[in-house]
Amino acid sequence: MTSIGRTPNEDSQKSKARTNGGDSGRLAVSLSSSSSDMNSKKDIESGRQSVVSPVAVAVKAVTESFLPKIQKVPWIHFFILCFFIAIPAVGYILLFTKMGYGLTTFYYLSKYYEQHSFELGGSLAGFAFLLYLLDCYYWQSKLGRFMRMLSVAIIVIGVAVLVCFISATHPYGPISIYVVLMPLWLVLIRRVFYRHISMRTFVPWLSGPLFLNSVLVLAAWITWTWWDPDNKWILANRLADAEVSGCRPDLVTYPICENKDITSDNEVCFSIENNQLPVWTFDCPRTCVKVWDTCFNQFIVWVGPFLVSLGLFFLCFFATFLRSGGTVQQEAVKFAKIWGFLLFTMWISASLAGAGAGLSTTLAALTLSSFVASAVLLAASFNAAEREEQLMTLWQKLLDNYGTYLDVAKGLVVVTCLPVAVVYLSVSFLVQCIRRMKLQCSRQTDDNDDTEDGAIGASLLTIEARNLVKEFRSWNLATVYTYAVYWGAVFITFTVLAAKFTVLFLSWLIEETKTMDVGAVTGILFLVGVIMFLLPPVPGAPIYITLGIVIVPVGRDAFGLVWCIVYAMGVSVLLKLFATFLQQKMIGGLLKNSVQIRQLVGINTGLIRAMKLCLNERGLGIAKVSILCGGPDWPTSVLCGIMDLPLIPVLVGTLPVAALVIPTVLTGSFTYMSSMNLEDGNPEFPWAGIAATISTAISAVVLFGFMLLAAYYVEQTMSTKANELKEMPYDEEVKLADDADVALTEAYQEVTQWKDLPAFAQILLLLSLACMITSCYMIQLFQDDSFAEYQLTYNINDHLNGDWKNLVKPIGLVAILLFLGSIFFLLVFKTWANRKARRLLK
């Protein structure tokens, strides 16, 4: 990190160290740079040595990897900016966190002001809609610009007030508003006190003050937390703060926890006195501490200063992107890694504290609001022409790097935003009608609008909407619509088929196998696991979790809890090794003469050729083991069979996968154990939920670690052994098949040009798209009305009235039928298009 008050060039110069002769000679730090290297050579020539301290190298690496590059700024301005940045930070901490009066603020907002949020929100929405209809963004006169700024200020202030009103039910709102308003405050400071400084110079100046404030807020919060036991996040404080912060107890899920004593002010059957442990009534079960689990107001109030620190840290990094001489791409990549690491770490920590679900939403809101704040700073740093130039440059880079995936992204836009686009076009029609009234406050229309687009009725929409429609019609609509259906299919598959029916199947399997002996259950699960492993898209992790869940209720009496989990781990490792054997010898070994199998593996792709080179190395090096454990299960094992690699070394190299199997099995076991209750209704293993979170985190770290190692060594092979890869022979049969597929793909694109498609083909694709979008929106908007609540520990007899089909409610059934209809229409369309493409090739 560049020191405050020093130039980047001064920091890039590295210090030398020399040693004097004798037993008391001292070793000093020497950090490498071009200038210091030359000086070091002179030192060596004169009989003196220069050494590098490992500690200094480690400190330098951490500093360069995790800290932003601070822009030089005069000291007086540095402290002035620190003061101005601290004002809103201190204000938020005093009003909305436990370090100040946050509990009282949330309570009064919930009790006295939340009831007015609907009227305020409706008024703001109506006012904003009226401004849009009147084209306020085209008001260019002096009075018009003033009225526009005044209107925008009213909306911004109104939204901030509205967010405060609903903070009891959406506690992440105030921190989001703080982060978004901070750039506006900084822009105001610049216009009032630094009018002579350009915005491009002013924004990088903010990096140091923002970073210092971030560190000071974090240090103050940590000190405050450990200063007094009442400030720590423990059960007694959490329960005591819940109702005070506006949380409402969930007495629908826990009706037994309602206080029956009408003379008491408590809504629940226990009380908290002086932030001590709960005082229980006679008939109040201990599970009643969960009545506030769905509310995380108290956690947001407690962790608020840390969220402020995170927001300032985000803006600090963004400010460094605009500094002169900075490498924006490297800084952006570094920041993305750090931000992801911070969010992941904080989510894990909050999960251990019992607030993971709420914090996930908060972190998402904080990240979104931080990007909005960054956009505000970016917009203020460039004029209109510069912003357009920057956007065009960015767009061109995206086209150069990811142009082949552009239709995929357009498909995602279509499936998610098409209903919104319909609403936009409807509003555009209203705006155009108002423009034709030629009101002084709205944009005037051109008299030639009717024929401008060469279509009758084109002037029914505004010029802005017509431009968007024109751009949309220039897309390869058949391909984009197809990808849109694919995106919807993925969404339905993961949210319904994987999430709902997998839980249903596993609960049925647990229920059916609980009376069987361990051997029978093991055989069934082993067979199911082998079948799943032989499917190319299926990874191993869900299979290991299933074993961890099912073995616990069956093997607990036979082996004991600990040993049945160990048994599940052993079965999982054996299953992985047996699946590797089948994939390598039965699929790869026996079917290696099949062109389709070799093509499916991608034998001629650069990735697989690099993996092949690594796997051909003798012994069991890190590169080979990381690929065997971190590579995709099916393609890796099948590739080993196609290459005729010896089986035993491959199996031995696969054994380290136990590092992934163990925490993954524990995740399943602890998840099931967390749902087990005693006869009195109290949890049998109250720590199991935390243990499941820890196991999930470890599994994710190990899995990504294996994948990153595999990717690293494959990338190293592709970059350092390019000549060897070039000399490797290509599979000519697969190459011919790939060429044929390329020709077929080109022919498919030619016959599916939207303007050349016959009417019935267009109708098929539009029906498929309409059914998929409707299905996705129905499930997303009416999920509770689509499916019955069903958990892994439920059983079909008690919770679905003995019929598994009761899991799906009528709305859910309609959504699934629409999904199936969409797939059917798409298959019919693709079958017709493929046949026509093949005829074209002939």
Secondary structure, DSSP 8 states (H G I E B T S, - for coil): ---TTS-HHHHHS-------SSTT---------HHHHHHHHHHHHTT------HHHHHHHHHHHHHS-------HHHHHHHHHHHHHHHHHHHHHHSTTTTHHHHHHHIIIIIGGGHHHHHHHHHHHHHHHHHTTGGG--SHHHHHHHHHHHHHHHHHHHHHHHHTTTT-TTHHHHHHHHHHHHHHHHHHHHH-TTS-HHHHHHHTHHHHHHHHHHHHHHHHHHHHH-GGGS--HHHHHHHHHHTT----TTT-GGGB---TT---SBSEE--TT-S-EE-TT--GGGGGGGTT--HHHHHHHHHHHHHHHHHHHHHHHHHTSTT--HHHHHHHHHHHHHHHHHHHHHHHHHTT-HHHHHHHHHHHHHHHHHHHHHHHHHHS-HHHHHHHHHHHHHHHHHHHGGGHHHHHHHHHHHHHHHHHHHHHHHHHHHHHHHTT-TTS----TTHHHHTSSTTGGGS-HHHHHHHHHHHTS-HHHHHHHHHHHHHHHHIIIIIIIIIHHHHHHHHHHHHTTS-HHHHHHHHHHHHHHHHTSTT--SHHHHHHHHHHHHHHHHHHH-HHHHHHHHHHHHHHHHHHHHHIIIIIIIITSTT-HHHHHHHTTTSHHHHHHHHHHTSSS--HHHHHHHHHS-HHHHHHHHHHTT--HHHHHHHHGGGHHHHHHHHHHHHHHHHTT-B-TTSSBS-TTHHHHHHHHHHHHHHHHHHHHHHHHHHHHHHHHH-HHHHHHS---HHHHHHHHHHHHHHHHHHHHT-GGGS-HHHHHHHHHHHHHHHHHHHHHHHSHHHHB----TT--HHHHSTT-GGGGB-HHHHHHHHHHHHHHHHHHHHHHHHHHHHHHHH-
